[in-house]
Amino acid sequence: MDLMNLPIFSALGEKMRWHQTRQGLLAENVANAETPGYRGRDLKVFDVEAQSSGVSRTGVSTAVTQPRHIPVNAGGASAFGAQRINSFEITPSGNGVTLEDEMMKVTTNQMDYQAATTLYQKSVRILRTALGRQA
């Protein structure tokens, strides 16, 4: 059995990919904070059980249908269930992104990602110690 295929590593790896994808969506929200008519997006809450049960993830691609459209690279956002944010504050131009809220989400996402990477590193260290290899 490959030690890196243990459930702890696959769950932490999937969690880190979820945080990376979420960071991209939050960055898009911040970048479009003043774009008229833009509504922010966020991911569904990460569910370890759904990810480990083998739920299939299908990708959805976007297409530019008019020359003035900006192509969007979601980077796997659809795989994690990207959804529009229900915002209570909508500007007269129709923008539904609150910059302060998005920056708080970015900070929280970054801290959670760092926690997941720390757990991953410590788990690897524990395994190496158990195998008699110090690194």
C-alpha positions in Angstrom: 0.0 0.0 0.0 1.3 3.4 -1.0 1.4 5.5 2.2 0.6 8.7 0.3 -2.8 7.2 -0.7 -4.0 7.1 2.9 -7.3 8.8 3.4 -5.8 11.6 5.4 -3.5 12.7 2.5 -6.2 12.4 -0.1 -8.7 14.4 2.1 -6.1 17.1 2.8 -5.0 17.3 -0.8 -8.6 17.7 -1.9 -9.1 20.4 0.8 -6.0 22.3 -0.4 -7.3 22.1 -4.1 -10.7 23.5 -2.9 -8.9 26.4 -1.2 -6.8 27.1 -4.3 -10.0 27.1 -6.4 -11.8 29.3 -3.9 -8.9 31.8 -3.9 -9.2 32.2 -7.6 -12.9 32.9 -7.4 -12.4 35.4 -4.6 -9.7 37.1 -6.6 -12.1 37.4 -9.5 -14.7 38.9 -7.2 -12.2 41.5 -5.9 -11.0 42.3 -9.5 -14.6 42.9 -10.6 -15.7 44.9 -7.5 -16.5 47.9 -9.6 -17.7 46.1 -12.8 -21.3 47.1 -13.5 -23.7 44.1 -13.2 -21.1 41.7 -11.8 -22.3 39.3 -9.1 -19.7 37.6 -7.0 -19.2 33.8 -6.9 -18.1 31.5 -4.1 -17.8 27.7 -3.6 -20.1 25.5 -1.7 -18.7 24.6 1.7 -16.1 21.8 1.5 -17.6 18.4 2.5 -15.0 15.7 3.2 -17.6 12.9 3.1 -18.9 14.0 -0.4 -15.3 14.2 -1.7 -14.3 10.8 -0.3 -17.5 9.0 -1.4 -16.3 9.3 -5.0 -18.8 11.9 -6.2 -17.9 12.5 -9.8 -16.9 16.0 -10.8 -17.7 17.1 -14.3 -16.2 20.3 -15.7 -18.2 23.0 -17.3 -16.4 25.2 -19.9 -17.2 28.8 -20.7 -17.2 30.4 -24.1 -16.8 33.9 -25.4 -20.0 34.6 -27.4 -19.3 38.3 -28.2 -16.1 40.1 -29.0 -16.4 42.4 -25.9 -16.8 39.4 -23.5 -13.8 38.6 -21.2 -12.9 35.0 -21.2 -13.1 33.4 -17.7 -10.8 30.6 -16.5 -12.6 29.2 -13.5 -9.8 26.8 -12.8 -12.0 23.9 -11.7 -14.5 26.1 -9.9 -17.4 24.1 -11.3 -15.9 20.9 -10.0 -16.4 22.2 -6.4 -19.8 23.7 -7.0 -19.2 27.4 -7.7 -22.3 29.5 -7.1 -23.4 33.1 -7.1 -23.2 35.0 -3.9 -26.5 36.3 -2.5 -25.5 39.8 -1.7 -27.7 42.2 0.2 -25.7 45.2 -0.9 -26.1 46.0 -4.6 -24.9 49.2 -6.1 -26.9 51.3 -8.5 -24.8 49.8 -11.4 -25.9 46.3 -10.4 -22.7 45.2 -8.8 -23.2 42.8 -5.9 -19.6 42.6 -4.6 -18.7 44.1 -1.2 -14.9 44.6 -1.2 -14.6 44.4 2.6 -16.5 41.1 2.7 -14.4 39.6 -0.1 -11.1 40.6 1.6 -12.3 38.9 4.8 -13.0 35.8 2.9 -9.6 35.9 1.2 -7.9 36.2 4.6 -10.0 33.4 6.1 -9.3 31.2 3.1 -5.6 31.8 3.3 -5.5 30.9 7.0 -7.5 27.7 6.4 -5.2 26.7 3.5 -2.1 27.2 5.7 -3.7 25.0 8.4 -4.3 22.2 5.8 -0.8 22.4 4.6 0.6 22.3 8.1 -1.5 19.2 8.9 -0.3 17.6 5.7 3.4 18.3 6.6 3.0 17.1 10.1 1.3 13.9 8.9 4.2 13.2 6.6 6.6 13.8 9.5 4.8 11.4 11.7 4.9 8.7 9.1 8.6 9.2 8.5 9.2 9.1 12.3 7.2 5.9 12.5 9.2 4.4 9.7 12.5 5.3 11.4 13.4 8.0 8.9 14.2 11.5 10.2 13.8 14.3 7.8 
